[in-house]
């Protein structure tokens, strides 16, 4: 998020009777009673599902009305740009996926610096990803059959993603690299339309966050081939991992975090972090996260800052490994 220094006008405010209120962290929050969470993801994405499940608890923890605003576009760049331009008063935050640390390696230009134009507040946890196929178009039911199908028809199948350079795109490319197979990439403007076309048969397969497709897997509209996580998830214990199906040393994590604009005052950062920690410890939220298969481990702010730096380097290496060209 983009937070400018709250005390840049302290000399002027000191002369005002309301100086203490105006200069305090979350001044705009105190005035409006609303905190907006920008999601640079479409409705129906994993991040969207997670945030909306936590929305009531976040509102309680912040003592304010929480508004969730989806701002998808350009794989998430549109929403991040809006966040970067937001006032640094704590009234605008964002929940993001690790898309944000992939962008610098896959996009030739960005309208912001990552992470320089943002304030990492907390890495909240991770969400499992699953490779799913359209059962009417793909007969494979497991990893061995699916890889054999891909090898028998090099480049004939296509796969969907939520956009170029997103974690869903990179995860699928890493699967193809690990399995020595080929497929054509069809990028979408968000997870919602991607899943719609997967079900409709316009695309053959794709990697998605489990919370986005749990209902479609249960109904049979989509067939799971394997989990990309190192271990099976309790939310879908019947779906094996790719590692246990013979594709060893293949696992991809998807994590999510809360960030704010650059320059947030330390007290504002602490207030936001404490609210996130409290909300995700709420019993109802913990139950929802377990049902979705999410693992919650709220980091400290210092750990979040370090994680953003190390993850930027990690994904730069992975992008280079699979040969994705910056666009």
TORDRENVEX-900333 format. One record per residue (C-alpha): residue number from 1; residue in one letter; chain; z negated, y, x. Coordinates in steps of 0.02 Angstrom, whole numbers. Each point is the difference from the previous one (the first is absolute). Layout:
<atom NUM, 'A', 'A', <Z, Y, X>>
...
This chain:
<atom 1, 'X', 'A', <0, 0, 0>>
<atom 2, 'X', 'A', <24, 176, 55>>
<atom 3, 'X', 'A', <-166, 93, 8>>
<atom 4, 'X', 'A', <-10, 170, 79>>
<atom 5, 'X', 'A', <-164, 66, 68>>
<atom 6, 'X', 'A', <-114, 47, -142>>
<atom 7, 'X', 'A', <-84, 138, 97>>
<atom 8, 'X', 'A', <154, 95, 58>>
<atom 9, 'X', 'A', <-53, 146, -110>>
<atom 10, 'X', 'A', <-187, -15, 29>>
<atom 11, 'X', 'A', <-21, 182, 52>>
<atom 12, 'X', 'A', <74, 57, -165>>
<atom 13, 'X', 'A', <-94, -128, -102>>
<atom 14, 'X', 'A', <-165, 46, 82>>
<atom 15, 'X', 'A', <8, 165, -87>>
<atom 16, 'X', 'A', <15, -84, -170>>
<atom 17, 'X', 'A', <-150, -55, -103>>
<atom 18, 'X', 'A', <92, -164, -31>>
<atom 19, 'X', 'A', <33, -30, 185>>
<atom 20, 'X', 'A', <-105, -159, 7>>
<atom 21, 'X', 'A', <98, -79, -141>>
<atom 22, 'X', 'A', <173, 58, 54>>
<atom 23, 'X', 'A', <-20, -55, 180>>
<atom 24, 'X', 'A', <-77, -168, -36>>
<atom 25, 'X', 'A', <96, -163, 17>>
<atom 26, 'X', 'A', <82, -54, -162>>
<atom 27, 'X', 'A', <-3, 181, -63>>
<atom 28, 'X', 'A', <155, -30, -105>>
<atom 29, 'X', 'A', <-77, -160, -65>>
<atom 30, 'X', 'A', <-155, 94, -55>>
<atom 31, 'X', 'A', <110, 125, -93>>
<atom 32, 'X', 'A', <123, -121, -80>>
<atom 33, 'X', 'A', <-105, -156, -17>>
<atom 34, 'X', 'A', <154, -103, 44>>
<atom 35, 'X', 'A', <54, -100, 152>>
<atom 36, 'X', 'A', <182, -53, 9>>
<atom 37, 'X', 'A', <48, -160, 89>>
<atom 38, 'X', 'A', <183, 4, 50>>
<atom 39, 'X', 'A', <79, -172, 13>>
<atom 40, 'X', 'A', <162, 4, 102>>
<atom 41, 'X', 'A', <44, -161, -92>>
<atom 42, 'X', 'A', <76, -40, -168>>
<atom 43, 'X', 'A', <-96, -63, -150>>
<atom 44, 'X', 'A', <-30, -186, 14>>
<atom 45, 'X', 'A', <-17, -4, 189>>
<atom 46, 'X', 'A', <-149, -82, 84>>
<atom 47, 'X', 'A', <-74, 169, 45>>
<atom 48, 'X', 'A', <23, 60, -179>>
<atom 49, 'X', 'A', <-86, -154, -71>>
<atom 50, 'X', 'A', <-146, 18, 121>>
<atom 51, 'X', 'A', <-25, 186, -27>>
<atom 52, 'X', 'A', <4, -9, -188>>
<atom 53, 'X', 'A', <-128, -141, 1>>
<atom 54, 'X', 'A', <-115, 110, 106>>
<atom 55, 'X', 'A', <36, 162, -95>>
<atom 56, 'X', 'A', <-155, 2, -113>>
<atom 57, 'X', 'A', <-116, -42, 145>>
<atom 58, 'X', 'A', <81, 133, 109>>
<atom 59, 'X', 'A', <-26, 127, -139>>
<atom 60, 'X', 'A', <-184, -47, -12>>
<atom 61, 'X', 'A', <-25, 5, 188>>
<atom 62, 'X', 'A', <85, 170, 18>>
<atom 63, 'X', 'A', <-82, 73, -155>>
<atom 64, 'X', 'A', <171, 58, -57>>
<atom 65, 'X', 'A', <147, -50, -105>>
<atom 66, 'X', 'A', <121, -102, 105>>
<atom 67, 'X', 'A', <186, 18, -34>>
<atom 68, 'X', 'A', <119, -129, 74>>
<atom 69, 'X', 'A', <174, 70, 30>>
<atom 70, 'X', 'A', <144, -110, 56>>
<atom 71, 'X', 'A', <123, 93, 110>>
<atom 72, 'X', 'A', <123, -131, 63>>
<atom 73, 'X', 'A', <162, 40, 88>>
<atom 74, 'X', 'A', <78, -33, 170>>
<atom 75, 'X', 'A', <-114, -150, 19>>
<atom 76, 'X', 'A', <-154, 110, -14>>
<atom 77, 'X', 'A', <51, 152, 101>>
<atom 78, 'X', 'A', <6, 112, -155>>
<atom 79, 'X', 'A', <-181, -32, -47>>
<atom 80, 'X', 'A', <-61, 18, 179>>
<atom 81, 'X', 'A', <89, 166, 17>>
<atom 82, 'X', 'A', <-86, 61, -158>>
<atom 83, 'X', 'A', <-167, -55, 72>>
<atom 84, 'X', 'A', <35, 86, 166>>
<atom 85, 'X', 'A', <31, 163, -94>>
<atom 86, 'X', 'A', <-160, -14, -103>>
<atom 87, 'X', 'A', <-149, 115, 25>>
<atom 88, 'X', 'A', <-137, -72, 114>>
<atom 89, 'X', 'A', <-139, 19, -127>>
<atom 90, 'X', 'A', <-26, -181, -49>>
<atom 91, 'X', 'A', <84, 18, -169>>
<atom 92, 'X', 'A', <153, -101, 54>>
<atom 93, 'X', 'A', <-11, -169, 86>>
<atom 94, 'X', 'A', <115, -150, 12>>
<atom 95, 'X', 'A', <-6, -189, 5>>
<atom 96, 'X', 'A', <135, -66, 116>>
<atom 97, 'X', 'A', <62, -165, 67>>
<atom 98, 'X', 'A', <47, -37, 179>>
<atom 99, 'X', 'A', <173, 67, -42>>
<atom 100, 'X', 'A', <-66, 162, 72>>
<atom 101, 'X', 'A', <-13, -69, 178>>
<atom 102, 'X', 'A', <172, -83, -11>>
<atom 103, 'X', 'A', <99, 156, -49>>
<atom 104, 'X', 'A', <-2, 82, 172>>
<atom 105, 'X', 'A', <88, -153, 72>>
<atom 106, 'X', 'A', <133, -22, -135>>
<atom 107, 'X', 'A', <43, 178, -53>>
<atom 108, 'X', 'A', <91, 119, 117>>
<atom 109, 'X', 'A', <-88, 152, -70>>
<atom 110, 'X', 'A', <-155, 32, -105>>
<atom 111, 'X', 'A', <-58, 162, -82>>
<atom 112, 'X', 'A', <-174, -28, 73>>
<atom 113, 'X', 'A', <-87, -76, 150>>
<atom 114, 'X', 'A', <-90, -165, -23>>
<atom 115, 'X', 'A', <-147, 1, 21>>
<atom 116, 'X', 'A', <-13, 179, 64>>
<atom 117, 'X', 'A', <29, 84, -169>>
<atom 118, 'X', 'A', <-128, -110, -88>>
<atom 119, 'X', 'A', <-184, -46, 6>>
<atom 120, 'X', 'A', <-35, -187, -2>>
<atom 121, 'X', 'A', <-157, -24, -104>>
<atom 122, 'X', 'A', <-19, -188, -16>>
<atom 123, 'X', 'A', <100, -159, 15>>
<atom 124, 'X', 'A', <-59, -82, -160>>
<atom 125, 'X', 'A', <63, -178, 16>>
<atom 126, 'X', 'A', <150, -115, -5>>
<atom 127, 'X', 'A', <105, -77, -137>>
<atom 128, 'X', 'A', <93, -166, 11>>
<atom 129, 'X', 'A', <190, -6, -2>>
<atom 130, 'X', 'A', <105, -140, -71>>
<atom 131, 'X', 'A', <184, -45, 13>>
<atom 132, 'X', 'A', <69, -33, -173>>
<atom 133, 'X', 'A', <170, -58, -62>>
<atom 134, 'X', 'A', <92, 9, -164>>
<atom 135, 'X', 'A', <-16, -182, -59>>
<atom 136, 'X', 'A', <164, 6, -96>>
<atom 137, 'X', 'A', <97, 47, 157>>
<atom 138, 'X', 'A', <-99, -86, 138>>
<atom 139, 'X', 'A', <-41, -184, -17>>
<atom 140, 'X', 'A', <-117, -9, 150>>
<atom 141, 'X', 'A', <-183, -30, -41>>
<atom 142, 'X', 'A', <-78, 9, 172>>
<atom 143, 'X', 'A', <26, 75, 173>>
<atom 144, 'X', 'A', <95, -150, 72>>
<atom 145, 'X', 'A', <125, -4, -144>>
<atom 146, 'X', 'A', <20, 189, 0>>
<atom 147, 'X', 'A', <33, 11, 186>>
<atom 148, 'X', 'A', <125, -142, -13>>
<atom 149, 'X', 'A', <89, 93, -141>>
<atom 150, 'X', 'A', <9, 160, 103>>
<atom 151, 'X', 'A', <65, -94, 152>>
<atom 152, 'X', 'A', <130, -90, -105>>
<atom 153, 'X', 'A', <67, 165, -69>>
<atom 154, 'X', 'A', <-23, 131, 138>>
<atom 155, 'X', 'A', <-1, 174, -75>>
<atom 156, 'X', 'A', <45, -62, -175>>
<atom 157, 'X', 'A', <-169, 38, -80>>
<atom 158, 'X', 'A', <-69, 174, -21>>
<atom 159, 'X', 'A', <-178, 65, 0>>
<atom 160, 'X', 'A', <-80, 151, -80>>
<atom 161, 'X', 'A', <-126, 122, 70>>
<atom 162, 'X', 'A', <-89, 156, -61>>
<atom 163, 'X', 'A', <105, 104, 120>>
<atom 164, 'X', 'A', <69, 8, 176>>
<atom 165, 'X', 'A', <-136, -13, 131>>
<atom 166, 'X', 'A', <-141, -46, -120>>
<atom 167, 'X', 'A', <-122, -139, 41>>
<atom 168, 'X', 'A', <88, -108, -131>>
<atom 169, 'X', 'A', <166, 25, 90>>
<atom 170, 'X', 'A', <-73, -31, 173>>
<atom 171, 'X', 'A', <-97, -154, -59>>
<atom 172, 'X', 'A', <159, -79, -67>>
<atom 173, 'X', 'A', <93, 40, 162>>
<atom 174, 'X', 'A', <-141, -79, 100>>
<atom 175, 'X', 'A', <13, -156, -108>>
<atom 176, 'X', 'A', <188, -11, 31>>
<atom 177, 'X', 'A', <-29, 26, 187>>
<atom 178, 'X', 'A', <-137, -133, 7>>
<atom 179, 'X', 'A', <103, -127, -98>>
<atom 180, 'X', 'A', <164, 36, 90>>
<atom 181, 'X', 'A', <91, 42, -163>>
<atom 182, 'X', 'A', <103, 141, -73>>
<atom 183, 'X', 'A', <6, 92, -167>>
<atom 184, 'X', 'A', <64, 166, -66>>
<atom 185, 'X', 'A', <-125, 140, -33>>
<atom 186, 'X', 'A', <4, 94, -166>>
<atom 187, 'X', 'A', <-121, 149, 6>>
<atom 188, 'X', 'A', <-73, 69, -161>>
<atom 189, 'X', 'A', <-88, 162, -43>>
<atom 190, 'X', 'A', <-168, -81, -27>>
<atom 191, 'X', 'A', <-79, -167, -41>>
<atom 192, 'X', 'A', <20, 14, -190>>
<atom 193, 'X', 'A', <191, 0, -3>>
<atom 194, 'X', 'A', <2, -127, 141>>
<atom 195, 'X', 'A', <-103, -125, -101>>
<atom 196, 'X', 'A', <101, 35, -157>>
<atom 197, 'X', 'A', <161, -48, 90>>
<atom 198, 'X', 'A', <-82, -151, 81>>
<atom 199, 'X', 'A', <-45, -65, -173>>
<atom 200, 'X', 'A', <172, 47, -67>>
<atom 201, 'X', 'A', <90, -93, 137>>
<atom 202, 'X', 'A', <87, 149, 80>>
<atom 203, 'X', 'A', <-85, -50, 164>>
<atom 204, 'X', 'A', <-51, -171, 64>>
<atom 205, 'X', 'A', <-167, 24, 85>>
<atom 206, 'X', 'A', <-122, 125, 70>>
<atom 207, 'X', 'A', <-171, 26, 77>>
<atom 208, 'X', 'A', <-126, 87, -113>>
<atom 209, 'X', 'A', <-185, 34, -8>>
<atom 210, 'X', 'A', <-82, -138, -103>>
<atom 211, 'X', 'A', <-82, 119, -126>>
<atom 212, 'X', 'A', <173, 65, -47>>
<atom 213, 'X', 'A', <66, -171, -56>>
<atom 214, 'X', 'A', <-150, -107, -48>>
<atom 215, 'X', 'A', <49, 4, -184>>
<atom 216, 'X', 'A', <182, -40, 36>>
<atom 217, 'X', 'A', <-48, -148, 109>>
<atom 218, 'X', 'A', <-115, -69, -136>>
<atom 219, 'X', 'A', <136, 20, -132>>
<atom 220, 'X', 'A', <130, -86, 109>>
<atom 221, 'X', 'A', <113, 152, 8>>
<atom 222, 'X', 'A', <-18, -4, 190>>
<atom 223, 'X', 'A', <-34, -148, 114>>
<atom 224, 'X', 'A', <-111, 20, 154>>
<atom 225, 'X', 'A', <62, -79, 161>>
<atom 226, 'X', 'A', <-145, 46, 114>>
<atom 227, 'X', 'A', <-138, 122, 40>>
<atom 228, 'X', 'A', <25, 110, 153>>
<atom 229, 'X', 'A', <-188, 11, 32>>
<atom 230, 'X', 'A', <-83, -110, 133>>
<atom 231, 'X', 'A', <-101, -93, -133>>
<atom 232, 'X', 'A', <22, -40, -184>>
<atom 233, 'X', 'A', <-72, 125, -121>>
<atom 234, 'X', 'A', <-131, -46, -130>>
<atom 235, 'X', 'A', <100, 101, -127>>
<atom 236, 'X', 'A', <142, -126, 12>>
<atom 237, 'X', 'A', <-67, -153, 92>>
<atom 238, 'X', 'A', <148, -106, -54>>
<atom 239, 'X', 'A', <123, 101, 107>>
<atom 240, 'X', 'A', <6, -64, 181>>
<atom 241, 'X', 'A', <25, 113, 149>>
<atom 242, 'X', 'A', <158, -6, 104>>
<atom 243, 'X', 'A', <-105, -47, 150>>
<atom 244, 'X', 'A', <-63, -159, -82>>
<atom 245, 'X', 'A', <178, -41, -56>>
<atom 246, 'X', 'A', <57, -9, 180>>
<atom 247, 'X', 'A', <49, 180, 38>>
<atom 248, 'X', 'A', <-136, 19, 131>>
<atom 249, 'X', 'A', <-48, 167, 75>>
<atom 250, 'X', 'A', <69, 91, -152>>
<atom 251, 'X', 'A', <-117, 112, -98>>
<atom 252, 'X', 'A', <17, 180, -59>>
<atom 253, 'X', 'A', <-142, 108, -60>>
<atom 254, 'X', 'A', <10, 138, -129>>
<atom 255, 'X', 'A', <-143, 124, 5>>
<atom 256, 'X', 'A', <-42, 153, -101>>
<atom 257, 'X', 'A', <-95, 158, 43>>
<atom 258, 'X', 'A', <-59, 167, -67>>
<atom 259, 'X', 'A', <63, 154, 90>>
<atom 260, 'X', 'A', <-11, 186, -23>>
<atom 261, 'X', 'A', <92, 153, 66>>
<atom 262, 'X', 'A', <-15, 62, 178>>
<atom 263, 'X', 'A', <-151, 106, 41>>
<atom 264, 'X', 'A', <-127, -60, -127>>
<atom 265, 'X', 'A', <-175, 64, 33>>
<atom 266, 'X', 'A', <-118, -138, 63>>
<atom 267, 'X', 'A', <-109, 16, -155>>
<atom 268, 'X', 'A', <152, -21, -114>>
<atom 269, 'X', 'A', <54, -155, 97>>
<atom 270, 'X', 'A', <-174, -74, -14>>
<atom 271, 'X', 'A', <-7, 34, -187>>
<atom 272, 'X', 'A', <168, -86, -26>>
<atom 273, 'X', 'A', <-47, -147, 112>>
<atom 274, 'X', 'A', <-167, -25, -86>>
<atom 275, 'X', 'A', <86, 2, -170>>
<atom 276, 'X', 'A', <127, -131, 55>>
<atom 277, 'X', 'A', <-138, -110, 70>>
<atom 278, 'X', 'A', <-101, 15, -160>>
<atom 279, 'X', 'A', <148, -29, -116>>
<atom 280, 'X', 'A', <59, -159, 87>>
<atom 281, 'X', 'A', <-178, -67, 0>>
<atom 282, 'X', 'A', <-8, 20, -189>>
<atom 283, 'X', 'A', <-19, -174, -82>>
<atom 284, 'X', 'A', <145, 27, -120>>
<atom 285, 'X', 'A', <115, 56, 141>>
<atom 286, 'X', 'A', <-55, -145, 111>>
<atom 287, 'X', 'A', <42, -121, -141>>
<atom 288, 'X', 'A', <171, 81, -26>>
<atom 289, 'X', 'A', <37, -5, 187>>
<atom 290, 'X', 'A', <-47, -185, 8>>
<atom 291, 'X', 'A', <115, -41, -146>>
<atom 292, 'X', 'A', <142, 90, 88>>
<atom 293, 'X', 'A', <-37, -90, 162>>
<atom 294, 'X', 'A', <-43, 157, 96>>
<atom 295, 'X', 'A', <-124, -3, 144>>
<atom 296, 'X', 'A', <-109, 155, 6>>
<atom 297, 'X', 'A', <-73, 59, 165>>
<atom 298, 'X', 'A', <-22, 188, -3>>
<atom 299, 'X', 'A', <12, 68, 177>>
<atom 300, 'X', 'A', <-86, 152, 70>>
<atom 301, 'X', 'A', <103, 158, 19>>
<atom 302, 'X', 'A', <-1, -23, 189>>
<atom 303, 'X', 'A', <66, -178, -19>>
<atom 304, 'X', 'A', <135, 62, -119>>
<atom 305, 'X', 'A', <61, 128, 127>>
<atom 306, 'X', 'A', <8, -132, 136>>
<atom 307, 'X', 'A', <87, -124, -117>>
<atom 308, 'X', 'A', <139, 123, -41>>
<atom 309, 'X', 'A', <36, 24, 185>>
<atom 310, 'X', 'A', <1, -186, 42>>
<atom 311, 'X', 'A', <100, -49, -154>>
<atom 312, 'X', 'A', <134, 129, 41>>
<atom 313, 'X', 'A', <26, -86, 168>>
<atom 314, 'X', 'A', <-9, -175, -78>>
<atom 315, 'X', 'A', <135, 34, -129>>
<atom 316, 'X', 'A', <111, 91, 125>>
<atom 317, 'X', 'A', <3, -163, 99>>
<atom 318, 'X', 'A', <35, -106, -156>>
<atom 319, 'X', 'A', <142, 114, -56>>
<atom 320, 'X', 'A', <77, -16, 173>>
<atom 321, 'X', 'A', <-24, -189, -5>>
<atom 322, 'X', 'A', <102, -25, -160>>
<atom 323, 'X', 'A', <129, 130, 52>>
<atom 324, 'X', 'A', <-18, 124, -144>>
<atom 325, 'X', 'A', <98, 158, 39>>
<atom 326, 'X', 'A', <-79, 168, -46>>
<atom 327, 'X', 'A', <88, 79, -148>>
